[in-house]
């Protein structure tokens, strides 16, 4: 944040979930300043092989002067994860990720009515607050996955990689996935909950084998 760039959100990489509210700011004027007041990063180029991809799929809530803000990368037609190393997540649009796994950048799709705001670069605004999937599908962390940090699992043994079975909680019920042979890198473990397939992303670190 400075006089020329005002507020820069995610200068290095986009936000990984969480919330941000910007209200009632009086903007000063600096010669040579950007034509917008707030800029949001949509640069996922550093995600190729990064193990914390699930953070970008976590619920993200941003508001600006009472308007709900959605990253450009949350548009239904956006394809932010364009890296082969991201396995089944790679090259899918947000709409495809949502339809197949109930996953999307920021945990939800931007509404079709979202539109540009003169104060903002890299994001859209709308009156509509698109609801997140509730409750969230959560992994049971008392199983020996190797390590668990939020939603990603880091699988460290060849035994786990073959016939891998995950356990998850949705609401007050527990669900068990079918056995799956994990590929090196990112995988999506599907759970069928109430007739809808929901996915949890899992990372198999082949370097540890």
C-alpha positions, 0 to 999 in steps of 0.5 A, a space after each residue: 500500500 502506497 500513494 501510487 498503488 493505493 492497495 495491492 492485494 496479493 502482489 506475489 500470489 492471489 489471496 488464499 481464502 479468508 476475508 477482506 473488507 474495505 469500506 469508507 476509505 477516502 482516497 487521496 491523489 498522488 501524481 503518477 498514481 494508478 488509475 484504480 485504487 485497489 488491485 487484486 492478483 490473478 497470477 497463479 503462475 507460481 502454482 506449478 507443483 506448489 503443495 498449497 493449491 487447496 488454499 486457493 480453493 478455500 472460501 474467500 469473502 471480499 467486500 468493498 463499500 458494501 459490494 461483494 468482490 469476486 476475483 477475475 479468476 472466479 469467473 465461471 469461464 476462467 481457467 486459472 489452474 493451467 499447469 499439467 502438474 496439477 493433475 485432474 485440476 489442470 486446465 478446467 474452467 471454474 464451472 467444470 471444477 464446480 460441476 465435477 468436484 464442487 471446487 472453485 477458486 475462492 470456494 464459489 463462482 462469481 455471479 454472471 451479473 458481476 461487473 467491473 468497478 472503476 476503483 478496482 483492477 483484477 476483480 468484479 463487484 456485485 450486489 449478490 453474495 453467492 453462498 458457499 457450500 455449507 457445511 464444508 467437507 473436512 478431512 478427518 485428521 486423526 488418520 495417518 496421512 503423513 501430514 495435514 495442513 488445512 485441506 491438503 494431504 501430503 502422502 509420504 509412503 508407497 503403501 498410502 499411494 496405492 489403494 489410498 482411502 480417505 475419511 471425511 466429515 460432512 456435517 455430522 456424518 462421516 464418509 469414506 472414499 473408495 480406494 484410489 491409486 494416487 499419481 505423483 503430484 495433485 489428485 482429487 479424492 471424490 466423495 458422494 454426499 447426498 447424491 453430489 460428488 464433492 472433492 478433496 485435493 490430495 498431494 502425493 510427494 513422489 520425492 519422498 518415496 
